[in-house]
Amino acid sequence: MTAPSPTALSIVARLAAQVARMEAATSAAVGQLTLVLPSLGAQEAEAALVTAVPIPVRGAAKFLEELAGHLAAQPDALTSGSSLCPPVLLRLAEVLHDAGHPVVRPGCAHCGKIRSDLRQLRPEGRLCGTCDARSRQATCARCGRENVRIAARRPEGRICHTRYHSDTEIFEECAECGQSRAPAVRREDGRALCRGCWKRPMHTCVSCGKTAAAALVDDDGALCHLCYNRHRRPRRPCGRCGQLKRIARNARDGQPDLCDGCYRGPEVTCSICSRVRPCTSRDAQASRSAATATGVIVQESHALDVVGPNRSTRGGPSGRSA
């Protein structure tokens, strides 16, 4: 009979050590979890941990050790709502919340959005992808604009999103038109589609029944932009007028939440009348869509001289945006 090779013995020993570490980490995490949530039984706690940290996940023992250590140092971690925590606690809080346990799910440290994938850790807490991108502002090394969102790094420095999408380094042949352009999306076969060839997917709105591009897709279905604005846009106290209204611009860069009535778009020079007015819409080419929008603004801007300064310039006569 052939004796086991040294390599086989070392593999067996390593696997045994991994199993022992996993058992110890699970036991420690279950102990801390039942300690901070006395209503949670050991079996239920272990089931929640398995859901939050599946065993096949690489490094599961490390995640459980981080969780046990964090709960030992911060016993109120599941009720404080603080996002200064390891990622595993975000997933565990979601599992426990869905099961009806009295936990507070941590949210983004900047906008408060509750997610289980707050990947970026900052001194003030974890950030969602949007807030993380907004916080990464600097001077673009190519166009020279200051305080712009950075998309990538190049040998000459950091570049903004506009210069990134015009960077020939990322160009690929479009599967539809065959031209070399920046990819917008990829098909199932991996080939890229440019912005001109990609069509936004259409969904049936669960509220109005119309088929249109979705503003939101969640477990309940899709909502078109109109129904999202009517029913799901967040309502919070406006930072300027103090009233509870739909928020048009989320708080950022030290500026408060602003409702539709208080928010005015950035003031730019109109491409038609050359007057400085709040911008309602414009595209990269500042062509037909911009001209249409600014045309409405020009008509109402003349009315301002007659009826006074309180008339809105953000849309047409009905108050809707063009």
Summary of the structure (lengths in Angstrom):
residues: 322
radius of gyration: 26.6
end to end distance: 85.1
largest distance: 104.3
contacts: 854
relative contact order: 0.04
helix: 34%
strand: 21%
